[in-house]
């Protein structure tokens, strides 16, 4: 499953069709999941371990939207694991905070990604792709 969480989808729809203020988020924080959350953002298991931290993504890190999608224009890097492996990432979430909170968008990785000791997690341009359904 990938897409806006239920609450974030309601914000977008209320903004576009009811004129409700949506607010601007200048920085999202990319976190990795070993178990994906539900569409309401609940549940799921975010990776953890020594050195783990979400990566900040600002508005300048995104390419212009096209074809119902937007993708990262710049390389996004999470720090290298230290003291042990973090586990296997099967998906990601975009949060409005560097810790805690609820993801606003969740997506699956192309394949499970085993994060071993000492290697940073890097997403090349275009790998974080957010798509609106048709």
C-alpha positions, -999 to 999 in steps of 0.1 A, spaced: 0 0 0 12 35 -8 -2 69 -7 -15 97 15 -26 85 49 -64 89 55 -60 121 75 -37 137 50 -60 128 21 -89 145 39 -68 176 43 -60 177 6 -96 171 -4 -110 196 20 -84 222 8 -92 217 -29 -129 213 -28 -141 231 4 -116 259 6 -102 248 39 -67 259 49 -42 231 43 -11 247 58 24 244 44 49 219 55 84 232 47 103 201 58 92 165 58 112 138 75 118 104 58 116 74 81 119 37 72 95 9 81 102 -28 87 64 -33 89 41 -10 70 14 10 89 -23 10 81 -38 36 57 -47 57 88 -10 59 97 -14 37 128 6 6 135 37 -3 115 72 -5 129 97 22 122 134 10 121 155 19 151 190 15 163 222 33 171 226 62 147 191 59 132 174 92 124 149 104 99 163 124 69 150 159 64 135 167 30 128 203 21 108 218 -7 140 223 -28 146 185 -27 115 178 -49 113 180 -87 82 196 -102 52 173 -102 44 156 -135 22 127 -146 2 127 -112 35 122 -93 64 140 -77 98 126 -69 130 136 -51 153 157 -73 182 154 -49 199 125 -32 183 118 2 206 101 28 199 87 62 230 84 84 250 51 86 240 25 111 263 24 141 266 -3 167 245 -28 148 223 -34 118 189 -16 118 170 -45 101 152 -46 68 132 -17 54 101 -25 33 87 10 31 90 46 41 69 73 56 70 111 53 65 127 87 62 164 98 86 158 127 121 144 131 107 120 158 73 109 168 42 119 150 22 102 123 33 97 87 15 119 61 25 97 32 36 61 32 51 41 4 68 7 -2 103 3 -14 109 -15 -47 124 -44 -28 132 -51 8 164 -32 18 187 -49 44 205 -21 64 238 -33 76 263 -19 100 282 12 88 264 18 55 242 49 50 208 45 33 208 66 1 179 73 -22 191 86 -56 170 112 -74 137 98 -85 136 69 -61 112 85 -36 82 88 -59 48 100 -45 19 92 -69 -17 102 -68 -41 74 -80 -60 79 -112 
